[in-house]
Every structure is written in C-alpha cells, then in structure tokens.
Amino acid sequence: MSTIAATQTQDHTQDVTVLDTLLPGDVRYYCGQNILLSLGQQLEAYDADRVLIVTQRLLWEPHGRHLYAALKERYLCGYAFVPDGESAKSFSTLASLCEELVELGATRDTVLVALGGGVVGNITGLAAALLYRGIRFVEVPTTTTALTDSVLSNKQAVNGRSGKNHFGVYYAPLFIWGDTRTAMSEPARVRTAGIVESVKNGLVGGYPILNAVERYYQSNGPPPYSAYHNLVLHSIHSKLDILKKDPSESGYAVVLEYGHTIGHALEYLSGGRLLHGEAVAIGMCVEAEISNVLGYLRREECDCHRAILHDVMGLDVRIPASMSVDAIVAATAADNKRGRRGTQYVLLSSIGQVLSSMGDYTVAVPPAAVRTALARVSRKGAS
C-alpha cells in the first residue's frame, strides 16, 4: 500500500516525506525541501565505486556543480551532459552518453544520478539499463513534470523518427530523491505545463487534486513556495492512487495516457514549440470532444476541461493554426499504444470515470469522430 511519512535524519535540515511507490523494484520516493546536497549520505548504503551525474548544461550552475562538490567529498565522482530539449531523446544521444560514461570509468558497481527533467531521466535510465546489461541509477527530478509524473513510472525511452517514446524499457531506479526547491527556478510557463499531468490524474480518477490546483492558481499574487511544495505532494499522491491499482502498469494504469494520443501527436508536430504539458492539455480537450461525439461525455463535462485548463491555469487549449487535421490524424497513427485495432484512445464516460469494456481501458475510435473533435477544438478554443 502507498504510504507517506515524515522522517528526520541526522544530517538533513528539513523533514523528508517518504513515499513507497509500489512500482516494480519497490522504489522509494524521498521528497523534501533543501535535501539535494544530502544525496551522498543516502547513497552510502549502496556501496558505489563511483557516482556519475548526468545532467544538462543549463542545470549545472544552479544545481549540478553544488551536487558534484558534495558528492566528491564521499565518492569518486564525474559528470556528463546531454543536450537540452525533446530532440535529445534520440539513439544518437543515448549512444554518445553510454560511450562517455565508459570513458568516465563506469563499472558494474557505479551509480548514475539523473539530475534534471524527463529527458535527462529517460536518457539516463536507458543508459543504466544498457551499460554492462544493467547498472544502478537514481532519479533526482528538478522540474514540476519530473517531480510529479515522469519519475513515478519506471518507463525509459527515446523517440523515433515518426513519434515519441517508440523505443524503451521498464527499468527502475534505486530510489527517487526529489528536492522541490530545485524546481523554483522554472519559468511560470514550464511549471504550469508540468501541473497539467496532475489535472489529468483528477479528470480520470476524480481525485481532490483538481481542487488543490484551483486553490493554487486562485491565490492572490504568486503562490508561495510552501503552496507549491504542498501541491507537488498532492500531485504525487494523485498518480500513486492510480498506480496502486496497477503497479506494473499492465492494465488499468493506461488511464494515465488520457490526452496523450492527440497530445503526443501535437508535441511531435510542434517541433518543440509546445511543451509536453501544453500538448497534453489540448489533447485532453480533443479527447473529451471525441467522447462527446461518440455519445459518452456530456457537454458540460467537456467544458469542465476548458474551465480548469484555460480559465484557471491560463493555458491556450486551441490546436495551433499551423497544424492541419490531416497532419494530426497521420501523426496519431504512430502512437505507441497502436495495436491491431488501430490507434487507441483513453476516453471518459464522465469526469473521474474512464470508459472501459471487459477490463480494456482503451478504445479504437472511427477516424470521422477524431476529425470532428479536432475541428471543434480548432474552432472553440480559448479566445
């Protein structure tokens, strides 16, 4: 069962919330404030011959160099950079990183530290799975999306020529070490995009996270750090509440893909102009319309999507004018949920209730219904 408890260790200056995630490998999530530099202490139980940090150059000055200095006091230590942006999730980046880690002295007893967002986590996780047929790694998320979403699934992947996350494995970290202070330097746009996945959890599961998000955005002035930290904890639990029903992500947990069939297509077609959360926000609005076209979701429940994503969070939920319906439909054909029944969608029958049949939580949708929904969102997005 998912548990949460506050603990205090001798060297930590802050309480650490410990979450048992129920993911394969019994991964434990340590989420705290100002705990980044205590990572070395936590690693002592794992007898690493060296610790190698994988991060991005833009994260080196605010976080990387400080963590490197702290780890060097305890371990042989090195670091490697991966490029910024979604385009870095490629085989070429992965191959270059693996070779560099070998040059840095990685052995079967080395621990990799993935310091960054989802791109860094995915590339590092895949490198860890491949090096010497598998070495250990730790997730150290520094973005809202990573803190609340990507580190909670042991999915490591790179993109293919025609779509996202086509090639990957399930590979669990030793543990997750999340310091919410590291995400405070995120631009507001990036943080809001990160919170979209939490909204998704509420839309598919009916959890109180939707109320927590609304309170966060309706505070007077910029929300204080304490409000952000608490929202992160609420967001983590909103996903764990889903994962505890299907910890191996082999059945029910596919509901976490709500908005992603269209969202991934939009993100891919945007060439980086849309952040992942922004694309998923539009994707959820489109997929709500698909469900309405098919006669499942009421109009007011479709409008609920726009109310929280646009009216509360300020996101533009229109399909970009540069993307044609034909291009989006073609891009969905490369979705990683595609099977012999064609492209699969997670759809809602009501807010908090996913459409299902005989334990199957995805639906093959007629192309005409997809086109109608895309046209509706193109016309009816935020003005």
Residue pairs with C-beta under 8 A, 6 or more apart in sequence:
1 20
1 22
1 244
2 19
2 20
2 21
2 22
2 237
2 240
2 241
2 243
2 244
3 18
3 19
3 20
4 17
4 18
4 19
4 233
4 237
5 17
5 18
6 15
6 16
6 17
6 18
7 15
7 16
7 18
8 15
8 16
9 16
9 38
9 41
11 38
11 41
12 32
12 35
12 38
13 34
14 32
14 33
14 34
14 35
15 32
15 33
16 30
16 31
16 32
16 35
17 30
17 31
17 32
17 233
18 28
18 29
18 30
18 31
19 28
19 29
19 30
19 31
19 236
19 237
19 240
20 26
20 28
20 29
21 27
21 28
21 29
21 152
21 176
21 240
21 243
22 240
22 243
22 244
22 247
23 152
23 153
23 154
23 172
23 243
23 247
24 154
24 170
24 172
24 247
24 248
25 154
25 172
25 173
27 154
27 172
27 173
27 174
27 175
27 176
28 175
28 176
29 151
29 152
29 175
29 176
29 178
29 236
30 42
30 175
30 176
30 177
30 178
31 147
31 176
31 178
31 180
31 232
31 233
31 236
32 178
32 179
32 180
33 179
33 180
33 181
33 229
34 179
34 181
35 177
35 179
36 63
36 66
36 67
36 140
36 177
36 179
36 181
36 182
37 66
37 67
37 70
39 67
39 70
39 71
39 113
39 138
39 140
39 177
40 51
40 70
40 71
40 73
40 74
40 75
41 74
42 175
42 177
43 51
43 71
43 74
43 75
43 111
43 138
44 74
46 111
46 136
46 174
47 109
48 75
48 109
48 110
48 111
48 136
49 76
49 107
49 109
49 110
50 75
50 76
50 77
50 78
50 104
50 105
50 106
50 107
50 109
50 110
50 111
51 71
51 75
51 76
51 77
51 110
51 111
51 112
51 113
52 77
52 78
52 79
52 80
52 101
52 104
52 106
52 110
52 111
52 112
52 113
53 64
53 67
53 68
53 71
53 77
53 78
53 79
53 80
53 112
53 113
53 115
54 79
54 80
54 81
54 82
54 97
54 101
54 112
54 113
54 114
54 115
54 116
54 120
54 123
54 124
54 127
55 63
55 64
55 79
55 80
55 81
55 82
55 114
55 115
55 116
55 120
56 81
56 82
56 83
56 84
56 116
56 119
56 120
57 81
57 84
58 84
59 115
59 116
59 142
60 79
60 81
62 182
62 185
63 115
63 142
63 182
64 79
64 115
67 113
67 115
67 140
68 77
68 79
71 77
71 113
76 105
78 104
78 105
80 97
80 100
80 101
80 104
82 88
82 93
82 97
82 119
82 120
82 123
82 124
83 93
84 119
85 119
85 272
86 119
86 159
86 164
86 267
86 272
86 276
87 159
87 272
88 119
88 123
89 119
89 122
89 123
89 157
89 158
89 159
89 164
89 165
90 158
90 159
91 158
91 167
93 123
93 158
94 123
94 126
94 127
94 130
94 158
97 123
97 124
97 127
98 127
98 130
98 131
101 110
101 112
101 127
101 131
102 131
106 112
106 131
106 135
107 132
107 135
108 132
108 135
109 135
110 135
110 136
111 135
111 136
111 137
111 138
111 174
112 124
112 127
112 128
112 135
112 136
112 137
112 138
113 124
113 137
113 138
113 140
114 120
114 121
114 123
114 124
114 125
114 137
114 138
114 139
114 140
114 173
115 140
115 142
116 140
116 141
116 142
116 143
116 146
117 141
117 142
117 143
117 145
117 146
117 150
118 143
118 145
118 146
118 149
118 150
118 276
121 139
121 141
121 146
121 150
121 151
121 156
122 150
122 155
122 156
122 157
122 158
122 168
123 158
124 137
125 137
125 139
125 154
125 156
125 171
125 173
126 156
126 157
126 158
126 168
126 169
126 171
127 137
128 134
128 135
128 136
128 137
128 156
128 171
128 173
129 156
129 169
129 171
134 171
136 173
136 174
137 173
137 174
138 173
138 174
138 175
138 176
138 177
139 146
139 151
139 173
139 175
139 176
139 177
139 178
140 176
140 177
140 178
140 179
140 182
141 147
141 150
141 151
141 176
141 178
141 182
141 183
142 179
142 182
142 183
143 183
143 186
143 190
143 194
144 183
144 186
144 190
144 191
144 193
144 194
144 195
144 232
145 193
145 194
145 197
145 276
145 277
146 194
147 178
147 180
147 183
147 194
147 232
147 235
147 236
148 194
148 195
148 197
148 198
148 232
148 235
148 236
148 239
149 194
149 197
149 198
149 235
149 239
151 173
151 176
151 178
152 236
152 239
152 240
152 243
153 243
153 249
153 256
154 170
154 171
154 172
154 173
155 165
155 168
155 170
155 249
156 168
156 169
156 170
156 171
157 164
157 165
157 166
157 167
157 168
157 169
158 165
158 166
158 167
158 168
159 165
159 166
159 167
159 268
160 166
160 167
160 334
162 331
162 334
163 264
163 265
163 268
163 331
163 334
163 335
163 336
164 264
164 267
164 268
164 336
165 264
165 336
166 334
166 336
170 249
178 232
180 225
180 228
180 229
180 232
181 225
183 191
183 194
183 228
183 232
184 225
184 228
186 194
189 275
190 275
191 228
192 277
192 313
192 314
192 315
193 275
193 276
193 277
193 278
193 281
193 315
194 277
195 213
195 216
195 231
195 235
195 277
195 313
196 277
196 278
196 280
196 281
196 309
196 313
196 315
197 235
197 239
197 277
197 280
198 209
198 212
198 213
198 231
198 234
198 235
198 238
198 239
199 209
199 210
199 213
199 281
199 284
199 308
199 309
199 313
200 256
200 258
200 259
200 280
200 284
201 207
201 209
201 235
201 238
201 239
201 241
201 242
201 256
202 208
202 209
202 210
202 213
202 238
202 352
203 210
203 258
203 284
203 305
203 348
203 351
203 352
204 242
204 255
204 256
204 258
204 346
204 348
204 352
204 354
205 238
205 241
205 242
205 255
205 352
206 351
206 352
206 353
207 237
207 238
207 241
207 352
208 234
208 238
209 234
209 235
209 237
209 238
210 308
212 230
212 231
212 234
212 235
213 231
213 308
213 312
213 313
214 308
214 312
216 223
216 227
216 228
216 231
217 223
217 312
217 313
217 314
218 312
219 227
223 231
239 256
242 252
242 253
242 255
242 256
243 249
243 253
245 252
245 253
246 252
246 253
247 253
249 256
251 359
251 361
252 361
254 337
254 346
254 361
254 362
255 346
255 354
255 361
257 337
257 346
257 362
258 284
258 287
258 346
258 347
258 348
258 354
259 280
259 281
259 283
259 284
259 285
259 286
259 287
259 346
260 280
260 283
260 346
261 283
261 287
261 332
261 335
261 337
261 343
261 344
261 345
261 346
262 282
262 283
262 286
262 287
262 328
262 332
262 374
263 276
263 279
263 280
263 281
263 282
263 283
263 284
264 279
264 283
264 331
264 335
264 336
265 283
265 328
265 331
265 332
265 334
265 335
266 274
266 279
266 282
266 283
266 319
266 320
266 323
266 328
266 331
267 274
267 275
267 276
267 279
267 280
268 331
269 323
269 327
269 328
269 331
270 279
270 320
270 323
273 320
274 282
274 320
278 315
278 316
281 309
281 313
281 315
281 317
282 317
282 318
282 319
282 377
282 381
284 305
284 309
285 302
285 305
285 306
285 309
285 317
285 377
285 381
286 319
286 373
286 374
286 377
287 345
287 346
287 347
287 348
287 373
288 297
288 301
288 302
288 305
288 348
289 302
289 372
289 373
289 376
289 377
290 345
290 347
290 365
290 369
290 370
290 373
291 297
291 302
291 347
291 348
291 349
291 355
292 298
292 299
292 301
292 302
292 373
293 369
293 372
293 373
294 347
294 365
294 369
296 347
296 348
296 349
296 355
297 347
297 348
297 349
297 350
298 350
301 348
301 350
301 351
304 351
305 317
306 317
306 382
309 315
309 317
310 316
310 317
310 381
310 382
315 382
316 381
316 382
317 377
317 381
317 382
318 377
318 378
318 381
318 382
319 328
319 374
319 377
319 378
319 381
325 371
325 374
325 375
325 378
328 374
329 367
329 370
329 371
329 374
332 343
332 370
333 343
335 343
335 344
337 343
337 344
337 362
338 344
341 364
342 364
343 364
343 365
344 362
344 363
344 364
345 362
345 363
345 364
345 365
346 354
346 355
346 361
346 362
346 363
347 354
347 355
347 363
347 365
348 354
348 355
349 355
354 361
355 361
355 363
357 363
